[in-house]
Every structure is written in C-alpha cells, then in structure tokens.
C-alpha cells in the first residue's frame, strides 16, 4: 500500500491549512492512520490518530483544540485540519498507516510572518 500527502504550503501565524492523505493498495476503511510532524533538525512526533471508527481520535497536547483529524472512506482520504497555526508548527507532515510500515513522502508547512 501507499500514502500520498498534499495540502502543505506557506502561511502566516494564525492562518489555517488542511492536509490530505490519500491511501491506495490496501483496505482503507479498516485501517487507522496517524499524522506526524517533523520540525527542522528534530525528531518526528505524533500529532493525531484516527481509528476505523471515525469518532475515535487521539491528539498530542500541542494539537488539541487547534487541529482536527478526520477521514472520508469513500475517497480513501484522511485529513488534518490545522487552525491558528504557529511558527513552531512549521516542518514536514507525514501520514502513517498505524501498525504498518507505510508512510507518505510528506508535505511541507511553513509558518512565518
């Protein structure tokens, strides 16, 4: 299977972005997915997870209240809606299929004034 992220870009502090992750080559609806964030020079860190039951989600402390993970099984897509973006949110965001070694190539987010 594979994952392809999109939706990154360059924004100002306080702006919003929606990242997308399209999956292919595996049973999408039964899979759980996570978003990870890797800031420049730092380790990749967990942001959010959504399980096959869409109401079951988990968030890192920094994402709670600002980011929302969701999924559309008809379109094989997982989303990460990010609001009130801060400079420390900048970096590469990766999509991951939970319990599998399946990662996307990442999408770049820049937050600066």
N, C-alpha and C positions, 0 to 999 in steps of 0.2 A: 504494500500500500504506500501511498504518498500523500503529502500535505503541501499545499501551496498557500502562502500568506500574501496579503495585499492590504493596501489602505494606509500605509505609513506616509509620512510627509513632514514638512517643516511648518510649525505653528508657533504662536506666541503663548506665553503663560496665560492661563485662564481659558484657553480655547479647548475645543473637543475634537476627537478623531474616532472613527470606527474602523477597527481592523477586522479583516475577514480571513478565514482559513477554510479552504475547500479540500475535502478529502476524496480519495479515489482508490479503488482496488481492494476494498475491504468492506465488511458490513458496518456502515456508518452509524445507523440508528442505535445499535447496541453498544457502541464504544463511548468511552469517557475521554474528555480532552482537557488539556491544560494550556494556559498561556504562561510563558516565561519572559522575563526581561533581563537583558544583559547590558548594563551600562559600560561605557568605555573603560577598559582596564580592570573590570570587576567580574565576579562570577555570575553565572546565570542564576536568576532567582525566580521562584514561583510567584505568580500573580493571581491566578484564578483557575478553578477547575469546575467543569460541569459534567454531571454524570448522565447516564442514559435516560434517567428520569429528569427532565429539564429543570424541575424545581429544586433539585439537589445541587447546590453550588457551594464552593468554598472560595474565600478570598484572603490574600495577605493583609496584614494590618494597614499597609500603605495604600491598598486598593479599595478597602472598604469605604463605602459612601461615595466614591468617585467613579469607580469602574463597574461595569455590568457585563457578565458573560452570558451568552445565550446561544441557541442553536436552532437551525432550520433543517430538519432531517430530509425534507423534500428536495432541498437544494444541496444537501451534503455539506453544509456550511456551519462553522462556528464563528461567532462574533465576539469582539471585545470592544464595548463602547466605553470610551475614556472621556471624562469631563474634568474641567478645572485642572488642566494639565500644568505640571510644574517642571522647572528645569531638570530636576532630578529624575523625572520620568523619561528623559531622553535616552536613546540607545536602540538596540535591536530587539524586537519582539518575535518570539518563536512560538509556534503551535506544536503541541506534542500529543500523541495518542497515548493515553495512560496505560501503563503495563506493557508497552511495546517500544521497540527501538525505532520509532517513527517520528521524525522531526521534519518540519518545514525548513526552508532556506532562510527564513527571517525577513522581517520588513523593518525598515529604519524609521525611527521617530526622532525628530529634532524639535526641541522646545527652547526658544530663545527670543528675546526682545530686540 
